[in-house]
């Protein structure tokens, strides 16, 4: 069973987009661009969601 983790190898800030990219098989750079655009156009809502995701999603290599 595949689990969602924050990436320890492909990270810029906290590894959320890197982990999402590994999980869904999408280029993390594309996810970062989409996330940044959504954060700008949603008046920061997606920025808050990113912080929440960074807190909730476990770090890669941590025990379940």
N, C-alpha and C positions, 0 to 999 in steps of 0.2 A: 504494500500500500504506500503510495506516494504521499509525503507530508510537506506542508509549506513551512519553509524556514527562511530567515534572513540570511543572505549570502555573506560568507566570510571572505570569498575570493573576489567577487565582482560587486564592490560597493563604493559609493561616493560619500554618502552621509552615514546611513545606518544599515544598508544592505537590503532594504525593503524591495526596491525595484529589481535588484539582482536576483533576489529570491523569487519574486513573482515571475521574472523572465525564465528562470530555470524550471519553475513549476508548470508554466503554460507553454514553454518552448518558444518564447518570443524574445527578440533582441532587447536587452535591458536598456540600451540607449534610446530606443523607440519608446519604451515605457516611461523613461525619464522625461522625454520631450512632451509626451501626452500628459503626464502628471503635472508638469510645470504649466502647460497651457490651461489645463483645468483649474489649477490653483489660481492663476491670474484671472480667468473669466468667471470663477465662482466666488470672487471676493475673499479668498483665503479658506473656503470650506474644505477644499481638498488638501490644503496644507495641514489643517487640524486632523483630517483623516490619516495623513501620512504619519503624523506624530503618534496617533492612537495605534496605527499598524506597527510602528516601531516598538511600542511598548508591549503590544499583545503577541505579535509573532515571535516565536522563540528563535534564538540565535542558532545557526547551523553548528552542529557538534554538541549542542546541549542535550541532556537526556530528557526523554518524554515524560 
